[in-house]
Amino acid sequence: MPVNPAARVAPFTESVIREMTRLALRHNAVNLAQGFPDFPAPDELKEAACRAIQDDINQYAITWGAPALRQAIAAKYLRHYQVELDPDAEITVVCGSTEGMIASLLGIADPGAEIIIFEPWYENYGPDAHLSGAVRRYVRLHPPDWSFDPEELRRAFTPSTRAIIVNSPHNPTGKVFSLDELSLIAALCQEHDALCLTDEIYEHITYDDHRHHPMLTLPGMRERTILVNSMSKTYSVTGWRVGWVIAPPSLTPAIRKVHDFLTVGAAAPLQQAGALALALPDEYYVQLAAGYHERREMLLSILDECNIPALAPAGAYYIMCETRGLGLGTDIEVCRYLIEEIGVAAVPGSSFFSRPADGSPFIRFCFCKRYETLKQAGARLRRMPRR
Ligand code: GLN
């Protein structure tokens, strides 16, 4: 009787981020581990979703997305980035950017193809690349500003490079790739005939002078960029699982085929509500970023008070901390101590690196939480013995 799982799942573990949520629940810890808001989604979205169900939008939408949502996506990219998209040939609605990324990789990478990933990385990219049969090559981002060495990036491109994944604003570091950095990546993609997969899920969450630039707006990149995004972070609906992939007409059919057989489609009534969300006025996005800016300041000042050295993010809603000097051991030990003794959950840095030792000096907190939740986390963290 076969009792072993397939060999393809052996090289990776379940998500450490989601495991931290389970541990937080078990120990009644404040969850600053998994990045999802604990405040309500906007009322008009909730009402639109309920209305869609009452209006009997409860059967499969078109596999690659309800026309109303694909049109709203096209309208939003035109409004925000002056990019004209064809909703029929370039946009695929998927079940969150998690599905968007893996469906894209399965659609474009042949076994043995090389995929370049900046390290530290969002934990999904490793298993995504592995499941698509691709080989990963890493380029290091260096603290405190998480810059990369252009020469190291240049060396990572080889004749086998199929794509590079660029996540900006970046999880876990909060780095927002500058236009110069994106231009260098774009030039290398063109020189090596490689694709660029972008995870732009935090596009509207940037601070100070940092601005998000979609890779597909750079010269020569429209035809070689696959953009992955979702409603999750922008509209505070991480449980809806509605995302989208924008890809050139030559690649969209491949991504749609994978998407079709993986999931058939994203939840139909939620796609309907999504059409309304993507048409929200500019003010919504200004408020979103302002709210997160305030929360960032709040968590930074808590960490400062507790002598936990933090690296201020330029975007997204995470803070990487350097915990080596705390005398509490490895990242795993620090996180265990924080959950069990202090009552606050964070994510061990090693879950963002290919070699656990490289991530061991770091832990990641998220601040996409109610002010009350952050205050409570602060009260608990202040109980840590001072060193
Ligand atoms: N993106 C979020 C994080 O990094 C949530 C990840 C997830 O569980 N899908 O915490």
Boltz pocket constraint, residues with backbone or C-beta under 6 A from the ligand:
constraints:
  - pocket:
      binder: B
      contacts: [[A, 15], [A, 17], [A, 18], [A, 33], [A, 34], [A, 35], [A, 36], [A, 98], [A, 171]]
      max_distance: 6.0
